């Protein structure tokens, strides 16, 4: 295990912001991780565990240590007539993993195709799209517990998944380092097409009973029509969470804005489409210096080149203020700012 110093991480964050790590190491063995963490604790360095860098806003200087988890590979643990449990390394690319599942005839996560990042980050954020959340198919995971200094198994219940939330993001942030993840999947395909965009796409193709590949392709095509590839235009996908409001707040807004886009959430609450709020506040397609709001999807903030975290944070603050002024709704940033 050997630290690299002053490592350029510009190409390890999907915004493409310039960032230099004081120390960096990529790890795929438990012994390496234990050695690295021992040094981190001995010197009390700030620590960032880095996956695909797709949900991060990097400032220019990253103090302390950055550890990239590179555990890869996947294998089926249990395979019966209707279901299978598959284990996958945290360092595997998420979209590549979804494509592998399609080839294996394992279903349930195809609606989450083309989400950038690595598998290990998926439970942290409980990623979701087009009517499906990762938690819907989650079985369990193995993580290194920095308190007990041992690998532990965490069940779905123990992870406390919520909307774009988990113990890894909230109550136990920094304690666990995800090593591998297990999913329970179906060998029998049952399409999830309740999301209007997918239903409209399939209807336009004349597809009544879609195959798993057709749903997967629909998701990929829809995402590509709305979201720029980070390799072409720096971004982290959805920049703001969809705010959840009470039914009373929703009803008041609906009365004032009849075309408000919202979806029922937990009982007595509605999830508002943040992209609609931003669009109606006049931000869609607007550029402020080297950063801006994507012209095809107002929920996506982009780096046109030469942008930095400070530019993006200023833009995000102006958008948040504008939406609050017009709709009385507070937007929350979805990616993590580092250092905070």
Secondary structure, 3 states (H helix, E strand, C coil): CCCEEEEECHHHCCCCCCCEEEEEEEECCHHHHHHHHHHHHHHCCCEEEECCCCCEEECCEECCEEEEECCCCEEEEEECCCEEEEEEECCCEHHHHHHHHHHHCCECCHHHCCCCCEHHHHHHHCCEECCEEHHHCEEEEEEEECCCCEEEEEEHHHHCCECCECCCCCCCCCCEEEEEEEEEEECCCCCCCCCHHHHHHHHHCCCCCCCHHHHHHHHHHHHHHHCCCCCCCEEEEECECCCEEEHHHHHHHHHHCCCCCEEECCCCEEEECHHHHHHHCCCCCCEECCEEECCCCCCEEEECCCCCHHHHHHHHHHHHHHHHHHHCCCCCECCEEECC
